[in-house]
Amino acid sequence: MPVSGVLERFLDYWNELPRESGALLPCRTALEPSCLHGLLPRLALLKRLDRYDVTASMMGTTQNGQWRGPMMGMNAFDLTAPNMRENTADLYSAVLDQPAAALMRETILRKDGKAADVASLYLPLADRYGSPTYIVGCTVYEKRPTYNSINDRMLLDHQHVRNIEFLDIGGGQPDYEFSRPTPRGREVSETPWWSRFMPGRPSPNGARLDS
C-alpha cells in the first residue's frame, strides 16, 4: 500500500463509496461529509470546467444536504505559479481522463519561512451524468508538526514536487511526465490576497474564527 495513516483512510473511504452499476467512479454526491468530519480541514474539491478553468473549494461543512448544493469557489489556476500552469493542467487531466489516483509529495515553505514535507492524494469523482469531472484531494504533513495551522496545507503551488505516483484504480496508469521548472522566489506580503479564501483559524479555546 503506497499510502498509510490519514491518506489510507481517505482512500479506503473513496473505495467504499457507492457506484452506479458498472461505473468505475463514485459520484460527487456520494460523498458524505458527516463521515469525514476528522478529515474536513484537509480536504478540497476541484471541478474541471475547462483545461485552465478548475473551480476549487473546501468541503467545509458536515451537513450532507448542504454539501450537495451548488459548488462555489475560485479558479485553482489563480493560485498556480505561471511556470507550473501546464504541469498542473496535465496532472488534472491524468487524474480525470485516465482516470487514476495521484499521490504527490512535495516540500512547501510555511509562512514563517520553514520548510515542511507534505503528501497529497487526489481522487477522481463523476458528475451526475457519470462524466469524470471532480477531484477530491487530501493533504497532510508527512511528519507530525509541532504546530497546528490548517492554512499551510492550502497553499500548494507545486513548485517543489519531490515525487508523483499514480495508483491504478481500475483504469490503468496514465502517461504523464512531470517536468521540473526552476522554482520562483517566494513572494512576501503582509496581507496576501488569497488569505480571504482560507478556512477559519483556531482560537485559544479551540473554536473556529473567521479568517
Secondary structure, 3 states (H helix, E strand, C coil): CCCCHHHHHHHHHHHHCCCCCCCCCCEHHHCCHHHCCCCHHHEEEEEEEECCEEEEEECCCCCHHHHCCCCCCEEHHHCCCHHHHHHHHHHHHHHHHCCCEEEEEEEEECCCCCEEEEEEEEEEEECCCCCEEEEEEEEEECCCCCCCCCHHHHCCCCCCEEEEEEECCCCCCCCCCCCCCCCCCCCCCCCCHHHHHCCCEECCCCCEECC
